[in-house]
């Protein structure tokens, strides 16, 4: 079974609005990563946050991590139509171990 | 383009046939992963190599599946006697040996359709 669970499953917003996606996981982690996947394509790495970090920024992306609640959130500010994609969180418990992905949040940004 | 390539990009086969996919990772990456992704779901781990050694296999990897990485560079994933339930996107990812740099870089995937 998948460890990560993204919420919501689908999100539709207008261009320029902010989009927030959440991820919950079950076991202790080494780090948590967010990936984006455009329809029918491979995954693109967005951002990595380690278990001892609480917040990280990269351009229009902001990720938070709450290890006490075993949850993370991804905020995309000033969204664009090109942000339309599925977003996945992935966790790994040990170095080199495989990632465990959630089912993803499908984001639609309407022009 | 992440630098990880997969071939073929699409494969259509009839049930019962064997298929083989290839993954070429980023050259200095010694870790290589295979995942399977079905429609509307996140990728599911299949197997992991460190150099040429296959260190971990998921229970999803039935006896009909085999993966190799003979020289620690490219890898192949073979599915024997394909079934309709094998239809999925097969993703390969690679990662650097440097500890602390845990990002996995994904290829574009091979989409398998079993008729």
Interface residues (C-beta under 8 A of the other chain):
Chain A: X2 X4 X30 X31 X33 X35 X40 X41 X42 X43 X44 X45 X48 X88 X90 X92 X95 X96 X97 X98 X99 X100 X101 X102 X103 X104
Chain B: X2 X4 X31 X33 X35 X40 X41 X42 X43 X44 X45 X48 X50 X55 X56 X58 X89 X91 X93 X95 X99 X100 X102 X103 X104 X105 X106 X107 X108 X109 X111
